[in-house]
Amino acid sequence: VQLVESGGGLVQPGKSLKLSCSASGFTFSSYGMHWIRQAPGKGLDWVAYISSSSGTVYADAVKGRFTISRDNAKNTLYLQLNSLKSEDTAIYYCARSGTYGYWGQGVMVTVSS
Amino acid sequence: DVVLTQTPPTLSATIGQSVSISCRSSQSLLHSNGNTYLNWLLQRPGQPPQLLIYLVSRLESGVPNRFSGSGSGTDFTLKISGVEAEDLGVYYCVQSTHAPNTFGAGTKLELK
């Protein structure tokens, strides 16, 4: 199992960014997937979940601003981040649902002017 | 949302010492299907978290058996029987019984 995030970077407040998580080594379409973030020096913060049938759940802090989606043909998970705030600055991890046994290495998102 | 309260926030240990970390939930984590979805993760500096224990007490493959988990309902414990240097880092409990999933604030294990 391998999960590789990409798409992070430095972005101004109010702008948008789209993260990707490329999955391999398992049947991607059969699993729900999570996005979890970690602000610098802080703990883990669950962000969003998408089921194998594309049902979604969001944390209150990102509801209405972030959108989780998936493309099973490309074995890829996405997170669209809109109306970014400084408090969204964090490492963003994708993780496979189930036991939280598989995580990517994470991608840094920095929101700053 | 379910709140997971981990104690202590910091733990100082010597090599070989046995230690325990508590995770208390604001609601029962017993799912209607009979499973309790409470897991323990370890995050070493600069690394993503890794799974140690799932379903309260099941040891993830490849994890040393000095790690053990116990508990039920709202009270859970991770025990390390004989700390080794590689065990240093931050330990998190995470629940996936209820949506949204939630993490504890973490317990940092340091060398005394």
Contacts between the chains, C-beta under 8 A, distances in Angstrom:
chain1	res1	chain2	res2	distance
A	34	B	101	7.1
A	36	B	103	7.8
A	43	B	90	7.6
A	43	B	92	6.9
A	43	B	103	6.3
A	43	B	104	7.7
A	43	B	105	5.1
A	43	B	106	4.6
A	44	B	41	7.8
A	44	B	43	7.7
A	44	B	49	6.7
A	44	B	92	5.7
A	44	B	94	7.5
A	44	B	103	4.4
A	44	B	106	7.5
A	45	B	103	7.1
A	46	B	100	5.8
A	46	B	101	4.8
A	46	B	102	6.2
A	46	B	103	6.3
A	49	B	99	7.4
A	49	B	100	7.4
A	49	B	101	7.0
A	57	B	99	5.2
A	57	B	100	5.8
A	58	B	100	7.7
A	59	B	100	5.8
A	60	B	1	7.9
A	93	B	48	5.8
A	93	B	49	7.9
A	97	B	96	7.8
A	99	B	39	5.9
A	99	B	51	5.8
A	99	B	54	4.0
A	99	B	55	7.7
A	99	B	60	7.3
A	100	B	39	5.5
A	100	B	41	6.4
A	100	B	49	7.3
A	100	B	51	5.7
A	100	B	54	7.7
A	100	B	94	5.8
A	100	B	96	7.4
A	101	B	51	4.3
A	101	B	54	7.1
A	101	B	60	6.3
A	103	B	48	4.1
A	103	B	49	5.9
A	103	B	50	7.5
A	104	B	48	6.7
A	105	B	48	5.9
A	106	B	48	5.8
